[in-house]
Amino acid sequence: MIDNATWRKSSFSGGGGNGGADCVEIAHLVDGTVAIRDSKSPAHGMIRFGATEMAACFAAIRAENLDHGNRLA
């Protein structure tokens, strides 16, 4: 259930608040899915992933196996 989800923010977010950096929040839901939302606009919705999809995403991030051609900087 999403209403009772415990949302966690990255320790790299700069503490959030009015002067905090842009960040996402993550919650592990009781049905085994993982939800992600924008910490600045949580009411605008979230996306959900299965455990296998989320594990593959984290593995790609750790391995830096991402499409760097589309990086904003």
C-alpha positions as CSV (number, residue, x, y, z in Angstrom):
1,M,0.0,0.0,0.0
2,I,1.4,3.4,-1.0
3,D,-0.3,5.4,1.7
4,N,1.7,3.7,4.4
5,A,5.0,3.7,2.4
6,T,8.2,4.8,4.1
7,W,9.9,7.1,1.7
8,R,13.7,7.5,1.9
9,K,15.8,10.3,0.4
10,S,19.4,9.9,-0.8
11,S,22.1,11.1,1.6
12,F,23.5,12.9,-1.4
13,S,20.4,15.2,-1.6
14,G,21.9,18.0,0.4
15,G,19.3,17.6,3.2
16,G,16.4,18.6,1.1
17,G,14.3,21.5,2.3
18,N,14.1,24.9,0.6
19,G,17.8,25.0,-0.2
20,G,18.3,21.3,-0.9
21,A,19.4,19.7,-4.1
22,D,17.0,18.0,-6.6
23,C,16.4,14.5,-5.4
24,V,14.3,11.4,-5.7
25,E,12.8,9.4,-3.0
26,I,12.4,5.6,-2.9
27,A,10.0,3.3,-1.0
28,H,9.9,-0.5,-0.8
29,L,6.2,-1.4,-1.0
30,V,4.5,-4.4,0.7
31,D,3.7,-6.0,-2.6
32,G,7.4,-6.3,-3.4
33,T,7.6,-3.4,-5.8
34,V,9.8,-0.3,-5.5
35,A,8.3,3.2,-5.9
36,I,10.3,6.3,-6.9
37,R,9.0,9.9,-6.9
38,D,10.3,13.4,-7.1
39,S,11.0,14.7,-3.6
40,K,10.1,18.2,-4.5
41,S,6.7,17.2,-5.9
42,P,5.5,14.0,-4.3
43,A,1.9,14.7,-5.1
44,H,2.7,14.5,-8.8
45,G,2.9,10.8,-8.7
46,M,5.5,8.1,-8.8
47,I,6.7,5.2,-10.9
48,R,6.8,1.6,-9.7
49,F,9.2,-1.2,-10.6
50,G,9.4,-4.9,-9.8
51,A,12.3,-6.1,-7.7
52,T,14.0,-7.6,-10.7
53,E,13.7,-4.4,-12.7
54,M,15.0,-2.3,-9.9
55,A,18.0,-4.7,-9.2
56,A,18.9,-4.5,-12.9
57,C,18.7,-0.7,-12.8
58,F,20.9,-0.4,-9.7
59,A,23.4,-2.9,-11.3
60,A,23.6,-0.8,-14.4
61,I,24.2,2.4,-12.3
62,R,26.9,0.7,-10.3
63,A,28.6,-0.6,-13.4
64,E,28.2,2.8,-15.1
65,N,26.6,0.9,-18.0
66,L,24.4,3.8,-19.0
67,D,23.9,5.9,-22.1
68,H,26.3,8.7,-21.4
69,G,25.6,10.3,-24.8
70,N,22.4,11.9,-23.4
71,R,24.0,13.3,-20.2
72,L,23.1,16.8,-19.3
73,A,26.0,19.0,-18.2
